[in-house]
Amino acid sequence: MSGILVYALHDGEGNFNKNSLGAISEAAKLAGELGGEAAAVVVGKVGDDVGGELGRYGAAKVFRAADVEEGLAQPIVDVMAKLIGEHGYSYALFGGGLLGFEIGAGLTARLAGGVTMEVTEVQAREGKLVALRPVLGDSAIADVAYVGEPGIIIGRLNAFDISESGSGEAEVVDVDVELSEWSTKAKMVTRGEARGEDINIEDADILVGGGRGLGEKDNFKLAEELAEAMGGAVAATRAVVDAGWYPYAAQIGQTGKTVAPKLYLAAGISGAIQHKVGMQNSENILAINKDPNAPIFEFCDLGVVGDLHKIVPKLTEAIRAKKSG
Ligand SMILES: Cc1cc2nc3c(=O)[nH]c(=O)nc-3n(C[C@H](O)[C@H](O)[C@H](O)COP(=O)(O)OP(=O)(O)OC[C@H]3O[C@@H](n4cnc5c(N)ncnc54)[C@H](O)[C@@H]3O)c2cc1C
């Protein structure tokens, strides 16, 4: 069976991770093209309504391992390896994120499968999946086909769009899994944002990205005020993170996060390739830069040539006035 098994991460309070929902949507679409089914795996305590919740995104089945704790890789490798062994799923798909990387790598080793990481697109070709992943600093794309099964596909964050394409309720199937000895050696003490920063830029619809053009650390308040006025969050380039102007949790790019907000407003950012790869999938990119030859003007949707110190406060003021008016 050319089925696809997807790991669906949740926070224990009924909220599924947006990248997992994207992976389920993508798996449902691909499974349709392959003539198989997309199934989701959830661990921990989740109610029966999970069938309706994940069915909406196209899961035909939800395997629930209620006794397995969410958040640790090895027990989830046990669960997924058992399901692939018993049901013959040809592929496992992950939406990205550190846990997805860890589980995907563990599953590959356990099942002697093939793995592709940082995948930005998956295509069904002649009854098989081909994973597309950027290489050489994102300057080229490699097509990766799998030799044998299972094929493990780990997406780049935000690579897969969420789509409520499912027509109905997914069947919820409870599974009992005997954990491997090594899978019980670690215990979750608390779950939370490990980076120690109260910044969640991946989920923001609007991001104001601040770069070295802000001039100094204190000027990040210009970006923060604008983001607040628009109901968004603040992101940063590596140059300013390295300079200690803003926390690493906000860094976008090759060595930071990948985002795809509805609006990315780049203030004083040159648009280096290593930054671009982390934000180029934004729906709209607006750039403010005083240098008309800045690379960011080559790929933004709207470019404003000018001094951000004059433009940004005026923009913030205008948005506030419009909101209160
Ligand atoms: C291996 C590697 C990995 C990297 N990973 C990342 C990464 O993950 N993320 C990342 O961002 N970078 C990364 N970089 C760094 C990247 O190459 C750039 O150096 C960095 O993105 C530049 O940041 P910046 O745009 O803030 O600064 P700059 O390149 O210095 O650009 C500042 C811009 O501000 C403009 N400006 C100045 N004053 C004003 C003003 N008053 N008003 C308006 N505009 C103004 C300037 O014209 C300029 O275009 C990486 C580099 C390497 C080698």
Ligand as a Chemical Component Dictionary entry (heavy atoms), coordinates in Angstrom:
data_LIG
# 
_chem_comp.id                   LIG 
_chem_comp.type                 NON-POLYMER 
_chem_comp.pdbx_formal_charge   0 
_chem_comp.three_letter_code    LIG 
# 
loop_
_chem_comp_atom.comp_id 
_chem_comp_atom.atom_id 
_chem_comp_atom.alt_atom_id 
_chem_comp_atom.type_symbol 
_chem_comp_atom.charge 
_chem_comp_atom.model_Cartn_x 
_chem_comp_atom.model_Cartn_y 
_chem_comp_atom.model_Cartn_z 
_chem_comp_atom.pdbx_ordinal 
LIG C1  C1  C 0 27.030 30.500 6.666 1  
LIG C2  C2  C 0 26.228 31.763 6.831 2  
LIG C3  C3  C 0 24.970 31.670 7.378 3  
LIG C4  C4  C 0 24.209 32.833 7.539 4  
LIG N1  N1  N 0 22.952 32.712 8.060 5  
LIG C5  C5  C 0 22.180 33.826 8.121 6  
LIG C6  C6  C 0 20.837 33.750 8.585 7  
LIG O1  O1  O 0 20.339 32.696 9.000 8  
LIG N2  N2  N 0 20.110 34.867 8.611 9  
LIG C7  C7  C 0 20.589 36.086 8.182 10 
LIG O2  O2  O 0 19.846 37.086 8.242 11 
LIG N3  N3  N 0 21.866 36.190 7.748 12 
LIG C8  C8  C 0 22.661 35.096 7.732 13 
LIG N4  N4  N 0 23.956 35.229 7.320 14 
LIG C9  C9  C 0 24.493 36.591 7.140 15 
LIG C10 C10 C 0 24.144 37.221 5.816 16 
LIG O3  O3  O 0 25.096 36.842 4.848 17 
LIG C11 C11 C 0 24.138 38.767 5.934 18 
LIG O4  O4  O 0 25.386 39.190 6.410 19 
LIG C12 C12 C 0 23.053 39.312 6.868 20 
LIG O5  O5  O 0 21.793 38.775 6.531 21 
LIG C13 C13 C 0 23.022 40.844 6.724 22 
LIG O6  O6  O 0 22.148 41.373 7.676 23 
LIG P1  P1  P 0 21.525 42.817 7.467 24 
LIG O7  O7  O 0 20.707 42.825 6.225 25 
LIG O8  O8  O 0 20.882 43.180 8.758 26 
LIG O9  O9  O 0 22.806 43.765 7.355 27 
LIG P2  P2  P 0 23.493 44.450 6.114 28 
LIG O10 O10 O 0 23.812 43.483 5.048 29 
LIG O11 O11 O 0 24.597 45.262 6.682 30 
LIG O12 O12 O 0 22.361 45.396 5.525 31 
LIG C14 C14 C 0 21.879 46.540 6.156 32 
LIG C15 C15 C 0 20.981 47.268 5.162 33 
LIG O13 O13 O 0 20.384 48.371 5.799 34 
LIG C16 C16 C 0 20.329 49.447 4.880 35 
LIG N5  N5  N 0 20.268 50.677 5.658 36 
LIG C17 C17 C 0 21.252 51.254 6.399 37 
LIG N6  N6  N 0 20.802 52.354 7.018 38 
LIG C18 C18 C 0 19.512 52.480 6.638 39 
LIG C19 C19 C 0 18.500 53.446 6.935 40 
LIG N7  N7  N 0 18.728 54.488 7.756 41 
LIG N8  N8  N 0 17.287 53.292 6.359 42 
LIG C20 C20 C 0 17.027 52.264 5.521 43 
LIG N9  N9  N 0 17.957 51.330 5.206 44 
LIG C21 C21 C 0 19.172 51.436 5.772 45 
LIG C22 C22 C 0 21.582 49.308 4.050 46 
LIG O14 O14 O 0 21.424 49.937 2.797 47 
LIG C23 C23 C 0 21.720 47.798 3.929 48 
LIG O15 O15 O 0 21.117 47.310 2.752 49 
LIG C24 C24 C 0 24.736 34.089 7.157 50 
LIG C25 C25 C 0 26.016 34.161 6.604 51 
LIG C26 C26 C 0 26.745 33.018 6.447 52 
LIG C27 C27 C 0 28.117 33.127 5.839 53 
# 
loop_
_chem_comp_bond.comp_id 
_chem_comp_bond.atom_id_1 
_chem_comp_bond.atom_id_2 
_chem_comp_bond.value_order 
_chem_comp_bond.pdbx_ordinal 
LIG C1  C2  SING 1  
LIG C2  C3  SING 2  
LIG C2  C26 DOUB 3  
LIG C3  C4  DOUB 4  
LIG C4  N1  SING 5  
LIG C4  C24 SING 6  
LIG N1  C5  DOUB 7  
LIG C5  C6  SING 8  
LIG C5  C8  SING 9  
LIG C6  O1  DOUB 10 
LIG C6  N2  SING 11 
LIG N2  C7  SING 12 
LIG C7  O2  DOUB 13 
LIG C7  N3  SING 14 
LIG N3  C8  DOUB 15 
LIG C8  N4  SING 16 
LIG N4  C9  SING 17 
LIG N4  C24 SING 18 
LIG C9  C10 SING 19 
LIG C10 O3  SING 20 
LIG C10 C11 SING 21 
LIG C11 O4  SING 22 
LIG C11 C12 SING 23 
LIG C12 O5  SING 24 
LIG C12 C13 SING 25 
LIG C13 O6  SING 26 
LIG O6  P1  SING 27 
LIG P1  O7  DOUB 28 
LIG P1  O8  SING 29 
LIG P1  O9  SING 30 
LIG O9  P2  SING 31 
LIG P2  O10 DOUB 32 
LIG P2  O11 SING 33 
LIG P2  O12 SING 34 
LIG O12 C14 SING 35 
LIG C14 C15 SING 36 
LIG C15 O13 SING 37 
LIG C15 C23 SING 38 
LIG O13 C16 SING 39 
LIG C16 N5  SING 40 
LIG C16 C22 SING 41 
LIG N5  C17 SING 42 
LIG N5  C21 SING 43 
LIG C17 N6  DOUB 44 
LIG N6  C18 SING 45 
LIG C18 C19 SING 46 
LIG C18 C21 DOUB 47 
LIG C19 N7  SING 48 
LIG C19 N8  DOUB 49 
LIG N8  C20 SING 50 
LIG C20 N9  DOUB 51 
LIG N9  C21 SING 52 
LIG C22 O14 SING 53 
LIG C22 C23 SING 54 
LIG C23 O15 SING 55 
LIG C24 C25 DOUB 56 
LIG C25 C26 SING 57 
LIG C26 C27 SING 58 
# 
